[in-house]
Structures are given as C-alpha cells and as structure tokens.
Amino acid sequence: MKDRKIIENERNAECEIVKEVRDIRHKISARFDHDVGRLVAHYQALEEKMRQSGKYRFADLPNEVPKPSESANIEASD
C-alpha cells in the first residue's frame, strides 16, 4: 500500500510539471496574440540566436545542410 502512495505522488508531480510547462507556453503565445506565424518567427529568431552563441549544439534535419559555422563548432568541440 505504501508503494502505491509513492506512485500516485509521482503522477501528481508529473501532472504539475506538465501543467506548469503548458502555462508557460500559453503565456509566451499570449505575448504574440496567439498568432502562429509570429510565434514561429519568435522561436526561429531564438534558435538562431542560440546557434550563434556557440553554447548549444543542434541536430540538423535530414534535408538540412549544416551551416559552416555549425560544422566548425562541432569539429572544435569533438
């Protein structure tokens, strides 16, 4: 019976995390009046800024050709 209580608490914690993530996503969307085009543009600009920082690594989609700066960053970090 004690183990069941732990599992229920884990589910509640997971539900709270999901709720918090959804709330944050909703607030970000509201900043752009829930306009999908503006929201996507925001995330694309954020991605570009993160790529340029060199602090993060990104997986390229199968049909993407890596940008020269990305290849240099990957080779330098290996």
C-alpha positions as a printed Julia matrix, in Angstrom:
78×3 Matrix{Float64}:
  0.0    0.0     0.0
  2.89   2.34    0.77
  4.39   1.84   -2.74
  1.08   2.82   -4.32
  1.2    6.17   -2.49
  4.67   6.9    -3.94
  3.47   6.22   -7.49
  0.44   8.48   -7.01
  2.72  11.27   -5.78
  4.98  10.83   -8.81
  1.99  11.11  -11.12
  0.8   14.22   -9.31
  4.28  15.73   -9.61
  4.39  14.89  -13.33
  0.95  16.43  -13.79
  2.08  19.59  -12.03
  5.19  19.83  -14.23
  3.11  19.36  -17.39
  0.65  21.98  -16.15
  3.47  24.43  -15.45
  5.04  23.88  -18.9
  1.68  24.39  -20.59
  1.07  27.55  -18.58
  4.46  28.96  -19.63
  3.81  28.05  -23.28
  0.42  29.76  -23.1
  1.99  32.93  -21.65
  4.61  33.0   -24.41
  1.9   32.51  -27.03
 -0.16  35.33  -25.48
  2.8   37.71  -25.94
  2.3   37.2   -29.68
 -1.52  37.39  -29.53
 -1.62  33.63  -30.18
 -0.6   34.35  -33.79
  1.1   31.17  -35.01
  3.21  32.99  -37.61
  4.56  35.49  -35.08
  5.16  32.73  -32.52
  7.09  30.6   -35.02
  9.13  33.65  -36.07
  9.93  34.27  -32.38
 11.14  30.69  -31.89
 13.15  30.78  -35.13
 14.86  34.01  -34.04
 15.55  32.48  -30.63
 17.01  29.37  -32.28
 19.27  31.49  -34.5
 20.47  33.49  -31.5
 21.22  30.26  -29.61
 23.06  28.81  -32.62
 25.18  31.95  -32.98
 26.13  31.88  -29.32
 28.05  28.63  -29.9
 26.88  27.5   -26.47
 24.41  24.94  -27.81
 24.57  22.13  -30.36
 21.7   21.41  -32.72
 20.84  18.29  -34.67
 20.24  19.09  -38.32
 17.14  17.72  -40.01
 17.89  15.06  -42.63
 17.26  17.5   -45.51
 19.29  20.33  -43.93
 22.83  21.1   -44.96
 24.9   22.11  -41.91
 25.94  25.74  -41.84
 29.73  26.26  -41.96
 29.78  27.84  -38.5
 27.92  24.84  -37.04
 30.34  22.35  -38.6
 33.29  24.3   -37.22
 31.74  24.35  -33.75
 31.06  20.63  -33.81
 34.58  19.76  -35.01
 36.15  22.07  -32.45
 34.22  20.51  -29.59
 34.95  16.87  -30.55
